[in-house]
């Protein structure tokens, strides 16, 4: 045990303890690496969550359009799926508020619904859009 130095009036061990200033290079690199990894995981998770959210909105909208198409054809038994008008005023009455569902912008492009085909499809830039692996899985499509 250290004894005090009577001439200085302080404890000798306080002057013998080395103060550590700052962090070593390895500690700094480790902290930066961990922060980078955590931010990468956070951003990737946010992108996946956004993709899932938009795909579920798209699927719900397509199912709504498909139900409207089915109801329209039930009241017009002499018509076929090829005769469904996509923006006919009478057809729009089968939607809540008389308006077809609107999809959000995704991947920098507006998504629209083509209700003139059965089952309805999502269009991105005028081309059918379904990035999922199946056209009947209920993700980006109206399902089976």
C-alpha positions in Angstrom: 0.0 0.0 0.0 1.2 3.5 -0.8 1.8 5.9 1.9 1.3 9.6 1.7 4.2 12.0 1.2 4.0 14.4 4.1 6.1 17.0 2.3 3.6 17.2 -0.6 0.4 16.7 1.4 -1.1 14.4 -1.2 -1.2 10.7 -1.6 1.8 9.3 -3.4 -0.4 6.8 -5.3 -2.3 9.5 -7.1 0.8 10.8 -8.7 1.9 7.3 -9.6 -1.3 6.4 -11.5 -1.0 7.0 -15.2 -3.9 8.8 -16.7 -5.2 7.3 -20.0 -6.0 10.0 -22.5 -8.1 9.2 -25.5 -8.6 5.8 -27.2 -6.2 3.6 -29.1 -6.4 3.2 -32.8 -7.8 -0.3 -32.5 -10.6 0.9 -30.2 -11.5 3.7 -32.6 -11.5 1.4 -35.6 -13.7 -1.1 -33.7 -16.2 1.5 -32.7 -16.4 2.9 -36.3 -16.8 -0.6 -37.6 -19.6 -1.4 -35.2 -21.4 1.8 -35.9 -21.1 1.2 -39.7 -22.5 -2.4 -39.3 -25.4 -1.2 -37.2 -26.3 1.5 -39.6 -26.2 -0.9 -42.6 -28.4 -3.4 -40.8 -30.8 -0.5 -39.9 -31.0 0.8 -43.5 -31.5 -2.7 -45.0 -34.2 -3.5 -42.5 -36.0 -0.2 -43.3 -35.8 -1.0 -47.0 -37.3 -4.4 -46.5 -40.0 -3.0 -44.3 -40.9 -0.4 -47.0 -40.9 -3.1 -49.7 -43.2 -5.3 -47.6 -45.5 -2.3 -46.8 -45.9 -1.3 -50.5 -46.3 -4.9 -51.7 -49.1 -5.5 -49.2 -50.8 -2.2 -50.2 -50.6 -3.3 -53.8 -52.0 -6.8 -53.1 -54.9 -5.3 -51.1 -55.6 -2.8 -53.9 -55.5 -5.6 -56.6 -57.9 -7.7 -54.5 -60.3 -4.8 -54.2 -60.2 -4.3 -58.0 -60.7 -8.1 -58.6 -63.7 -8.1 -56.2 -65.1 -5.1 -58.1 -64.6 -6.9 -61.4 -66.3 -10.0 -60.1 -69.3 -7.9 -58.8 -69.5 -6.0 -62.1 -69.7 -9.3 -64.0 -72.3 -10.7 -61.6 -74.6 -7.8 -62.5 -73.7 -8.0 -66.2 -73.9 -11.8 -66.9 -73.8 -11.2 -70.7 -70.2 -9.7 -70.5 -66.9 -11.5 -70.2 -63.7 -10.6 -68.4 -62.5 -9.0 -71.6 -65.4 -6.6 -71.6 -64.7 -5.0 -68.2 -64.1 -1.2 -68.7 -61.3 0.0 -66.5 -62.6 3.6 -66.1 -66.2 3.3 -66.9 -68.4 5.4 -64.5 -70.6 2.4 -63.9 -67.7 0.2 -63.1 -66.3 2.8 -60.7 -69.5 2.6 -58.6 -68.3 -0.8 -57.4 -65.5 0.9 -55.5 -65.8 2.7 -52.2 -66.1 6.4 -53.0 -66.4 5.6 -56.7 -62.6 5.7 -57.1 -60.2 2.9 -57.9 -57.4 2.4 -55.3 -54.3 4.4 -55.8 -50.9 2.9 -55.3 -47.8 4.7 -53.8 -44.7 5.6 -55.8 -42.2 2.8 -55.6 -38.6 2.6 -56.9 -39.1 6.1 -58.3 -42.0 5.3 -60.5 -45.7 5.6 -60.2 -47.6 2.3 -59.9 -51.0 2.0 -61.6 -53.6 -0.8 -61.8 -54.8 -2.2 -65.1 -58.4 -3.2 -64.4 -59.1 -4.0 -68.1 -57.6 -7.5 -67.7 -58.6 -10.2 -65.3 -57.1 -10.7 -62.8 -55.9 -7.1 -62.6 -52.2 -6.3 -62.7 -49.9 -3.6 -61.5 -48.3 -1.5 -64.1 -45.0 0.3 -63.6 -44.1 2.5 -66.6 -46.8 0.8 -68.7 -45.4 -2.7 -68.1 -46.8 -5.4 -65.9 -44.9 -5.3 -62.6 -44.5 -8.3 -60.2 -41.1 -8.6 -58.6 -42.1 -11.6 -56.4 -41.3 -15.1 -57.6 -44.9 -16.1 -58.3 -47.9 -14.5 -60.0 -50.3 -16.2 -57.6 -48.6 -15.7 -54.2 -50.7 -12.7 -53.1 -47.7 -10.4 -53.1 -47.8 -7.8 -55.8 -50.7 -9.7 -57.3 -54.4 -10.5 -56.5 -53.6 -14.1 -55.6 -55.1 -17.3 -56.9 
